[in-house]
């Protein structure tokens, strides 16, 4: 049996919509001529191993994971375009968030903040945050870095005063704002990070050209299916674009300063 997963925006509050989206995708993939389409999504414990599995039919990965470890081991299928504020076609950014009582500060002044991040392997929570500070002309020499594991936990740390700042994927923020508004309450918008290509759908490197074409055809069918309109709206999914690997050079470039400095999360 082939493997399928949608782990990147699998928030508890939208799990039913995510499963409905997969049911629609599975139906569309079968209609496009794909065989052995799994009816149930895998919840991978080891994402890296799961993404590299030759049985992988489709999943979604962070752009940083893609450029650091997956390029050459998977094939890009398409990049979803979301309707969330902060998205522009296949590009997305992160929101810089501070406590509700924080005084507005220029981005450069955030360079010595106590920050909460979901992980050093995250483009939206770590690389984009550093890139925003660097773009403002400062070095991201943060006073403290608290690794929380998830964007929601980073926001909670800022809300509790355990950190001054976090960077949250704009799609995650929009999903929580719609489906769990209490989890984004008590925060102040401080700005946005530079934009980069969004989280791509990927398939095994062993997926041949014919199967890849059928995957893209199935995606198109699901994106146009009238009975999936409300599900797509719940997830902010508008359409998909097929991007070349070179489009993700933007993610590579944004991580370059971190890698040069050899600080936390360095390496490619």
C-alpha positions in Angstrom: 0.0 0.0 0.0 1.2 3.5 -0.9 1.6 6.1 1.9 -0.1 9.5 2.2 0.1 12.2 4.9 -0.9 15.8 5.4 1.2 16.6 8.5 2.1 20.3 8.2 -1.3 21.9 9.1 -2.8 19.0 10.9 -4.2 21.1 13.8 -6.6 19.3 16.2 -9.2 22.0 15.4 -9.2 21.3 11.7 -8.6 17.6 11.7 -12.1 16.8 10.4 -11.6 19.2 7.5 -8.2 17.7 6.8 -9.6 14.2 6.7 -12.4 15.4 4.4 -9.9 17.0 2.1 -7.9 13.8 1.9 -11.1 11.8 1.2 -11.7 14.1 -1.8 -8.1 13.9 -2.9 -8.1 10.1 -2.7 -11.3 10.0 -4.8 -9.8 12.4 -7.3 -6.5 10.5 -7.5 -8.3 7.3 -8.2 -10.4 9.1 -10.9 -7.2 10.3 -12.5 -6.0 6.8 -12.9 -3.8 6.2 -9.9 -3.7 2.8 -8.3 -3.3 1.7 -4.7 -4.4 5.1 -3.3 -4.6 4.8 0.6 -8.0 5.7 2.1 -6.5 6.6 5.4 -3.8 9.2 6.1 -0.6 8.1 7.9 0.4 10.1 11.0 4.2 9.8 10.7 6.2 9.6 13.9 9.5 10.0 11.9 8.7 12.5 9.3 12.1 12.4 7.6 11.9 8.6 7.2 8.3 8.8 6.1 9.1 11.5 3.4 12.0 9.4 2.1 10.0 6.2 1.9 9.8 4.8 -1.6 6.1 4.0 -1.0 5.2 7.7 -0.5 2.4 8.8 -2.8 1.9 12.3 -1.5 2.7 14.4 1.6 3.4 18.0 2.4 6.7 19.2 3.8 8.2 22.4 5.2 10.3 24.3 2.6 13.3 24.1 5.0 13.0 20.3 5.2 12.8 20.2 1.5 15.9 22.2 0.8 18.0 20.7 3.6 17.3 17.0 3.4 14.6 16.1 0.8 15.7 17.6 -2.5 16.9 14.7 -4.7 15.0 12.2 -2.5 11.5 13.4 -3.4 9.8 15.1 -6.3 7.8 18.3 -6.1 4.1 17.8 -7.0 2.7 21.3 -6.6 2.6 24.1 -4.1 -0.8 25.0 -2.6 -1.9 28.6 -2.8 -3.8 29.8 0.3 -6.2 32.6 0.8 -4.8 33.5 4.2 -3.6 37.1 4.8 0.2 37.1 4.2 0.0 34.7 1.2 0.5 35.8 -2.4 -0.1 32.9 -4.8 2.4 30.2 -3.9 4.3 32.5 -1.6 3.7 32.9 2.1 5.2 34.8 5.1 5.1 34.6 8.8 3.6 37.0 11.2 5.8 38.6 13.9 3.8 38.4 17.1 4.4 39.9 20.6 2.3 40.3 23.7 -0.8 42.5 23.6 0.8 45.0 25.9 4.1 45.3 24.0 5.2 48.6 22.7 5.6 48.7 18.9 9.3 48.4 17.9 11.1 48.4 14.6 12.1 45.0 13.5 15.8 45.7 14.0 15.1 46.3 17.7 13.8 42.7 18.0 17.3 41.3 17.5 17.9 40.9 21.2 14.4 39.7 22.1 13.6 36.5 23.9 12.0 34.4 21.1 9.9 31.3 21.0 10.3 29.1 18.0 8.6 25.9 17.0 11.9 24.3 15.9 15.2 25.0 14.3 14.1 22.9 11.3 11.2 25.3 10.6 11.4 27.9 7.9 8.4 29.9 9.1 9.2 29.9 12.8 13.0 30.2 12.7 14.6 31.0 9.4 12.0 33.6 8.4 12.3 35.3 11.8 16.1 35.6 11.5 15.7 36.8 7.9 13.2 39.5 9.0 15.7 40.9 11.6 18.6 40.6 9.1 16.6 42.5 6.5 16.1 45.3 9.0 19.8 45.7 9.3 20.4 43.9 12.6 21.9 40.6 13.6 19.5 38.0 15.0 21.5 37.7 18.3 18.5 36.8 20.4 18.7 37.0 24.2 17.1 33.7 24.6 15.6 31.0 22.3 12.8 28.8 23.6 12.0 25.8 21.4 8.3 25.0 21.9 7.6 22.3 19.2 4.6 24.0 17.6 3.5 27.5 16.5 0.5 27.3 18.9 2.9 26.6 21.8 5.1 29.5 20.7 2.1 31.9 20.8 1.2 30.6 24.2 4.7 31.2 25.5 4.5 34.8 24.2 1.1 35.3 25.7 2.3 34.0 29.1 5.3 36.4 29.0 7.9 33.6 28.7 9.1 35.1 25.4 8.9 38.5 23.8 8.4 37.4 20.2 7.5 34.6 17.8 7.1 34.2 14.1 4.1 32.1 13.0 3.3 30.8 9.6 0.4 33.0 8.3 -1.6 30.0 7.2 -1.4 28.4 10.7 -2.4 31.8 12.2 -5.4 32.2 9.9 -6.6 28.6 10.6 -6.4 29.2 14.4 -7.9 32.6 14.2 -10.9 31.1 12.4 -11.3 27.7 14.2 -9.8 28.4 17.6 -9.7 32.2 18.2 -8.9 31.8 21.8 -5.4 30.5 20.9 -4.4 33.7 19.0 -6.0 36.1 21.6 -3.7 38.3 23.6 -1.1 38.9 20.9 -0.1 41.9 18.9 0.9 42.0 15.2 4.4 43.5 14.8 5.1 42.9 11.2 5.7 40.2 8.6 8.7 38.3 7.5 10.0 38.2 3.9 7.9 35.9 1.6 9.1 32.6 0.3 7.5 29.6 -1.6 5.0 27.8 0.6 4.9 24.2 1.9 5.0 21.9 -1.2 3.2 18.7 -1.8 5.8 16.0 -2.5 6.0 12.4 -3.7 8.7 9.7 -3.7 11.6 10.2 -6.1 10.6 6.8 -7.5 7.3 8.3 -8.8 7.5 8.2 -12.6 6.4 10.9 -15.0 3.1 9.3 -15.7 2.2 8.9 -12.0 3.3 12.5 -11.3 1.1 13.7 -14.1 -1.8 11.8 -12.7 -1.1 13.2 -9.2 -1.3 16.8 -10.6 -4.4 15.9 -12.5 -6.0 14.5 -9.3 -5.1 17.7 -7.5 -6.8 19.8 -10.2 -9.9 17.7 -10.0 -10.1 18.1 -6.2 -9.5 21.8 -6.5 -12.4 22.1 -8.9 -14.8 19.7 -7.2 -18.0 21.6 -6.1 -18.6 19.2 -3.2 -15.2 20.1 -1.7 -15.7 23.8 -1.9 -16.6 24.2 1.8 -13.6 22.0 2.8 -11.2 24.0 0.7 -12.6 27.2 2.3 -12.2 25.8 5.8 -8.5 25.1 5.0 -8.0 28.4 3.0 -6.9 26.3 0.0 -7.5 28.2 -3.3 -5.4 26.5 -6.0 -2.0 24.9 -6.6 1.0 25.9 -8.7 3.8 23.7 -10.0 7.1 25.2 -9.0 10.6 24.2 -10.1 13.2 23.3 -7.5 14.9 26.6 -8.2 11.9 28.5 -6.8 13.0 27.1 -3.4 16.4 28.9 -3.7 14.6 31.7 -1.9 14.4 29.4 1.2 18.0 28.4 0.8 19.0 32.1 0.5 17.1 33.1 3.6 19.0 30.5 5.6 22.4 31.4 4.3 23.2 33.9 7.1 22.3 31.3 9.8 24.4 28.7 8.1 27.4 31.1 7.7 27.3 32.0 11.4 27.1 28.4 12.4 24.5 29.2 15.1 21.5 27.2 16.1 19.8 25.5 13.2 22.8 25.9 10.9 23.6 23.3 8.3 22.1 22.2 5.0 
